[in-house]
Amino acid sequence: MSRTISPEDLDLRALPDHFYADPYATYRCLRDEAPVLQLPDGSFLLTRYADVRAVYRDARRYSSDKRLQFEPVFGASSPLYAHHTTSLVFNDPPLHTQVRKAIGNALSDRLVHALEPTLEALVERLLDDIEAQGEFDLIDDFAAAIPIEIIGNLLRVPESERGPLRRWSLSILGALEVGLDEEALARGNASVVEFLSFLEALIGERQQSLSEDDDDIVARLLRWRDGDAQLSRDVLYHQCIFLLNAGHETTTNLIGNGVVALLERPETLALLRNDRALLPAAVEEILRMESPNQLGNRTTTEAVNIRGVTIPRDSVITLCIGAANRDDDVFIEPDRFDLGREPNPHLAFGGGIHTCAGLNVARLEGRVAIGALLQRFPHLAVRGAPQRARRARFRGFTTVPMAT
């Protein structure tokens, strides 16, 4: 039986191990008993779908700007502060509007469609290596390798120079977890510095050799104009870091969470293996049930009232995506993996003006990777105990030992 943290005992800064294994019993309790919960640090946690969705859709009253929130955590002069307060996801218009237009242009439907053959070839190469080994780690040998290579290709990072990308990404995103310690803070700051230095050299070379035929993400970001607006060099560097981090973490978790969830449900897995047309539905259900990003944040720009609870201006609100996506007001039998779930209006990619810019890339990677892995290895099985990352915000595994 899953263990639950009561509303009065919940503190996101100090969570027990059982929460990381299964947060959903606690989320269910919160939705029923305290859907708008003030936490010990004074912030508020929302767990009902309708409330989370409404906040996503109201950028005027709920700001994404994190300067006030991040300054006491990172320090105003730190590399982490400079990165995360410049990032697309942590900004309001007008900067958000400009960067969103630039990234949206760089992740055009045509560019995403053109990724598929490259992605399929990459996945097949990884599966060839796995088949030769017999035993492998789902995360290191497969799930994490895919987004690093795809984003590396999109940014045209030389293959020989991609080694540090995952380490940088994990350290920078790890600094967003609640309860950050000094060691994690130091790793995150060092990773931002190293990544910026790497990008300065990479993009400097690209700009010197840029031709009209170049059509990768960096080329599009360098060329982007909207009237008199263009991306400054610093903003461009930070958006490249953002693209790697966002694409790496969500896709790795999507593939890892999805494969384990399907192996735990043999009947569902059999249906999927017999009908590959169900793959898109399977990916959406994975995103709903095991959202790679479980928590988001907004800051109130004025006093608001949610379900009778008055939330003052300048309050931090945590949006519990993982809880909202299992709300039985919206989803019938929300704890059941349902390949026939229609509609499936999950919030795994956020909503409103901050809907994930790379959602179509993530969906494509999930469909191709999970489909190919299951097709190649009909006897795929977990060997040993999967290890969950001790992260409340980003839900995924650190290791999943497997055999073909």
C-alpha positions, 0 to 999 in steps of 0.5 A: 500500500502506498504511503501518504503524507498528510497536508499538515506534514507536507514540506517540499523542502524535506520529502521522505524517500517513499514520496519519490517512489510514489507521490500519487497517493499524497497528491490524491490526499491533497486534491481531496483534503487541501487542493489549495495548500499553504506550505511551511515556506509560505508558498501555495501548492495547487493540485486540482486540474481546473486550478492549475489549468486556470493559472497557466492560462492567466499570464497577467495575474500569474507571472513566470518571471523568477527574478525575485524568487531566484535571487535569494536562492542563487544570488543575483550575480551568480551564473545560475541566476543569469541563466534561469532568469533569462530562460524562456520558461522563466520570463514574461512578455516582452522578452518571452514573446521575442524568445518564443517567436525565435525558438518557435521559428527554429523548431518549425514543423518542417524542421521537426518532420525532417528529424524523423529519419535521423532519429530512427537511424540513431535509435537503431544504432543504439538498439544494435549496441544493446542487442550485442550487449544483452544487458543494458541500462535503460537510462544511460544506454538508451533514454538519455542518449537520444535527446543528447544526440538529437539536440546536439545535431540540432545545435550542430555540436560536433559529436566529439564534443558532446561528452559534457552536455548531459552532466551540464544539463543535469547540474543546471536543472538540479539547481531548480529542485526544492531544498537545494544544497551547497554542493548542488549549487556549486555544480550548477554554477560551474556547469553554466560557466562551462556551457557558456564558454563552450557556446561562445566558441561554438557559435562564434565559429558558426557565425563566421561560416554561416551561409544562406543554406544553413537551416539548423537551430543556431542558424535560425536563432542567429538570423531571427528578426522581428522588426527591430528586435533580435536576440542579444548574444547572451540571450541566444547562448542561454536559450541554447542551454535552455533547449538542451536542458528542457529537451534532455530532461523531459525526453529522458524521463518520458522514455524511461518512465514509459518503458517501465510503466508498460513493462509493469502492465503486460496486458497493455504492453501486448495491445501496443505490440500488436498495434503500433497505431496505438503508440501516439496514444501510449505516449500521451498516457505516459505523459499524463500518468508519469509527467516528466515535469511534475511541478511548475511555479508562478508568482501572483501579481495581485491578490487572488482567491482560489477555492476560498483561499486568499493568496496575497500578491507576490506569493509563489504558487507551485502548480502540481502537474503530476496531481492535476493529471490524475484528477478524477474530475477530468480523467475517468479512472485516472490511475489506470493506463488507458490506451483508449483514453480520449480526450486526454487533455493532460498538462504535461507540456504546461499551457497558455503562452508557456506551452512547451515549445518543443512538445512535438520533438518530445512526442516524436522521440517518445514514439520512435524510441519506445516503439522501436525498443519494444519491437526489437526486443519482445522479451525485454525485462527489468533486471534488478531494482530501478532507482528513482531520482530523488527529485520532486520537480523532475520525475524519472529514473537514474538507472533501470537495469534491463535484459533483452 
